């Protein structure tokens, strides 16, 4: 272990010396592979002018009530519902972004996944998309295999 520490120390000294020599000669002090910093890309999350509530429903239901209401004060949202019973397992996950276009039009994107499993097997669906919704008016935004995702957006009083 002592030899490993000595080797690491020697390598650090040699890199420092090479950097100093190359800087005097007009070359960059760092090797090309180390010159560019790592950049973390993070989506911009905006605070909404008015909070909204998104209501999510699956029709017909997955066997139990998996509807949810999500209060949103930022431009992104996420909700998940699980129901485990003796013979049935239900999971609904939805996420997306919100952008108010006008007082009467709100853009809502969605990414949804629904699964239902029982003793007879499993079934489910997933999908992504976006829709312009009018506050208070439910809208079917996705239909797959006889199941529909219905979204309703409501402006929430502050």
N, C-alpha and C positions, 0 to 999 in steps of 0.2 A: 504494500500500500504506500510505503514511503517513496518507492521509486515512481509510482504513478503520480503522486503529488509533486515530486521533483520534475517529472516530465511536463506536467501541466504548467507549472511555474515557469519552466524554461520556454515553453511555447508562448506564453503570455509576454515574456520579456522579448523574445524574437519578433513577435508581431508588433510590439511597441517600437522596437528599434527600426524595423522595416518601414513602419509608418512615418517615423521621423526622417529617415533617409529619403524616402520617396517624396515627401513633402518638400524637402530642400531641392530635389531634382525637378520639381514641377509636376509631379504625379499626384493624384488624389491620395489622401492618407489612408483610406479604407479600401479593402479589396472590392471589386465591382459587385460581388454577390452580397456584400453587407452595406452597400451605399444607400439603397432605397429603404425607407422605414416601412414598417407594416402599417397598413391603413385599415381601420375597422369601419366598415360601411354600416350605418344604422339608419333605418327609415325615420323620416321626420314625423314626429307626432305633434299634431296641432291641437290646441284647445278650441273646442267649438264655441261659437258665439252664444248659442243657446243649447242647453243639454237636451238630448233626445232619448226616448226609450224605444228600443227595438223589440218587437214581439215576434217570436219564432214559433211556428206550428208545423207539424207534419200531419197530412191528411191523406188517407186514413191513418190513424195513430199507429204507433209501433207496438201496441198491446197495452201500454201504460201511458199515462200523461207525461209526455216529455216536452210540453210547451215550456217556453221560458221567456222572461222579460229581462232585458239588459239595459241598465241606465248608463248612458254614455255621455261623458263630458269631454272626451278626446276623440280624435279622428279615427282611432282604431278600437275594435271591440273583439271580445272572445267569450264564448259561453260553452259549457259542457254539462250534460246531464247523464247520470248513470242510474240504472235500476237493476239490482241483482235480487232475484227471488229464487226459490227452491228449484224451479224448473225453467226459468227464463232469465236471460241477461239482455239488457237494452242499453245502448250507448248512442248519444247524439252530441256532436261537436260542431260548432259553427263559429266562424271568425270572419273579419273583413274590415273595411274602411267606410267612413261616412264623410260626405261633403255636402254642405248646404249650398244649393245652387241659387235658390230664391226662397222667400218665406213659404211658398207652396210646392217646392220641388226639392227633394233631398235624394242625392245619389247614395246608394248603399251597395257596396260590393260584398260578396259572400264566398266562403269556402266551407262546404258542409260535408259531413260524413255521418251516416247513420247505420247502425248494425243492430240486428235482433237475432238472438240465438235461443233455441229451445231444444227439447229432446228430439224433434224431427229434423234438426239442422239449423243452419244459419242463413240469413238473407240480409241484404243491406244495399246501400247506394252511396255515391259521393258525387259531388259536382261543384263547379265554380262559376261565377258570373257576376253580373251587376245589373241594377235596375234603378230607374228614377221613380221614386215613390212620392205620393201625396200624403201629407200627414193625416192619420186617422183612417186611411183606406187600405184594407188588406189587399195584397197582390201576390198571386202565384208566380214565383220567379224561377221554379224548376220543377219538372215532372219527369220521373224516371221509374219505370217498372210499376206503374200504378200508384206511386207515392208522390205527393206534391209537397214542396217547401213553400210555405206562405209567410211572407214578411209584412209587418205593419210597423210604421214608424210614427211616433207621437212626439210632439214638442212638449217638453216637460217644463212646468212653471218653475221658476228659480226660487 
